């Protein structure tokens, strides 16, 4: 769910802008009520992990979704069709709260939030948890937060200690 396609590139597709069918292609087909073949756009890798690639084409999706009825559920209508074939479907989202991310939250059962131990990412996490609460209340009542993964964690810094303690207290109260 990232227009720069970092995960696609890391999975061995450095020329991700040359891939014919991506998550953006599939979302456009849903918007246009076009049929999607069951395996369409899914790259089956030898390691047993399937991938629906992303590329720069996804960057225009936020603008496309603005005018669409039921815009928060476009991705969910696709993901709900493939979920029965998988143990897990992981949606790697960008750290913004646009309609692409709202679509991912609408389609998800749970969220794992990676957070850098720095002031601004921590502040962004507060906004994200508020957004998750709104999505849970208005769009996807089953959505839950499964956890927070601290990244770039240097345990000996005061910020890391404070952050870890704050998150532990929050976790116990939720």
C-alpha positions in Angstrom: 0.0 0.0 0.0 3.0 2.3 -0.6 3.3 4.1 -3.9 7.1 4.0 -3.8 6.8 0.2 -3.8 9.6 -0.5 -1.4 8.3 -3.9 -0.4 7.9 -4.8 -4.0 11.4 -3.8 -4.7 12.7 -5.7 -1.7 10.9 -8.8 -2.9 13.0 -8.8 -6.1 11.2 -6.5 -8.5 13.4 -3.5 -8.8 11.6 -2.2 -11.9 8.2 -2.1 -10.2 7.0 0.7 -12.5 7.1 -1.9 -15.3 4.7 -4.4 -13.6 1.4 -4.6 -15.5 -1.0 -5.4 -12.6 -0.5 -3.8 -9.2 -2.8 -3.1 -6.2 -3.7 0.2 -7.9 -4.8 -1.7 -11.1 -7.0 -4.0 -9.0 -8.5 -1.1 -7.0 -9.3 0.7 -10.3 -11.0 -2.4 -11.6 -13.1 -2.5 -8.4 -14.0 1.2 -8.8 -15.0 0.5 -12.4 -17.0 -2.6 -11.6 -14.7 -4.7 -13.8 -14.2 -8.4 -13.2 -11.0 -9.5 -11.5 -9.7 -13.0 -12.0 -9.0 -14.9 -8.8 -5.2 -14.9 -9.2 -4.9 -11.6 -11.1 -2.0 -9.4 -10.0 -0.7 -11.9 -7.4 2.9 -12.8 -7.7 3.6 -16.3 -6.3 7.2 -16.4 -4.9 9.2 -19.6 -4.4 9.4 -18.8 -0.6 5.7 -19.4 -0.3 4.9 -15.7 0.2 2.6 -14.1 -2.3 2.8 -10.5 -3.2 0.5 -7.9 -4.8 3.0 -5.3 -6.0 2.7 -1.6 -5.7 4.3 1.2 -7.7 3.9 4.9 -8.3 0.5 4.3 -9.9 -0.9 4.0 -6.4 0.0 7.7 -5.6 -3.0 8.9 -7.6 -5.4 6.6 -5.9 -6.1 9.0 -3.0 -7.4 11.5 -5.6 -9.4 8.9 -7.4 -11.0 7.6 -4.2 -12.3 11.1 -3.2 -15.1 11.0 -5.7 -16.1 7.4 -5.2 -19.1 6.2 -3.3 -18.1 3.9 -0.4 -14.5 4.9 -1.0 -13.3 3.5 2.3 -14.3 0.0 1.3 -12.7 -0.4 -2.1 -9.7 -2.4 -0.9 -11.9 -4.4 1.5 -14.0 -5.6 -1.3 -10.9 -7.1 -2.9 -9.2 -8.4 0.2 -12.3 -10.1 1.5 -12.4 -12.1 -1.7 -8.8 -13.4 -1.3 -8.7 -13.8 2.5 -10.1 -17.4 2.5 -7.0 -18.5 0.5 -4.5 -17.2 3.0 -3.5 -17.6 6.6 -2.5 -14.0 6.8 -2.8 -11.0 4.6 -0.4 -8.2 5.5 -0.9 -4.7 4.2 2.2 -2.6 4.4 1.1 1.0 4.7 2.8 4.3 4.4 3.0 6.5 7.5 0.3 8.8 6.3 -3.4 8.9 7.0 -4.9 9.3 3.5 -7.6 7.3 1.9 -5.2 4.5 0.9 -4.4 3.9 4.6 -8.1 4.3 5.6 -8.8 1.6 3.0 -6.2 -0.7 4.5 -7.6 -0.1 8.0 -11.1 -0.9 6.7 -9.9 -4.2 5.2 -7.8 -5.2 8.2 -8.7 -7.3 11.2 -5.8 -5.9 13.3 -2.9 -3.5 13.2 0.7 -3.8 14.2 2.3 -0.3 14.5 6.0 0.1 14.0 7.3 3.3 15.8 10.7 4.9 15.8 11.9 6.1 19.1 11.9 9.7 18.2 9.5 12.6 19.2 7.8 13.1 15.8 7.0 9.5 15.0 5.7 9.1 18.6 3.4 12.1 18.1 2.3 10.6 14.7 1.4 7.3 16.6 -1.0 9.3 18.8 -2.8 10.5 15.6 -2.8 7.0 14.2 -4.4 5.5 17.2 -7.1 8.2 17.1 -7.7 7.4 13.4 -7.9 3.7 14.2 -10.4 4.4 16.9 -12.5 6.4 14.4 -12.2 3.7 11.7 -13.3 1.1 14.4 -16.3 3.2 15.4 -17.5 4.2 11.9 -16.2 1.7 9.3 -14.7 -1.5 10.8 -15.8 -2.5 14.3 -13.6 -5.6 14.4 -10.4 -3.6 13.9 -8.0 -3.9 16.8 -4.4 -3.0 17.6 -2.3 -6.2 18.1 0.8 -4.3 19.2 3.5 -1.7 18.8 7.0 -2.6 17.5 9.6 -0.2 18.6 12.2 0.5 15.9 15.7 2.1 16.1 15.5 1.3 19.8 18.5 2.2 21.9 17.5 1.0 25.3 20.0 3.2 27.1 18.5 6.6 26.1 16.1 8.5 28.3 13.6 8.8 25.4 13.6 5.1 24.8 13.1 4.3 28.5 10.2 6.9 28.7 8.6 5.7 25.5 8.8 2.0 26.6 7.3 2.8 30.0 4.5 5.0 28.5 3.6 2.3 25.9 3.6 -0.4 28.7 1.2 1.7 30.8 -1.1 2.3 27.8 -1.1 -1.4 26.9 -2.1 -2.4 30.5 -5.0 0.1 30.5 -6.4 -0.9 27.1 
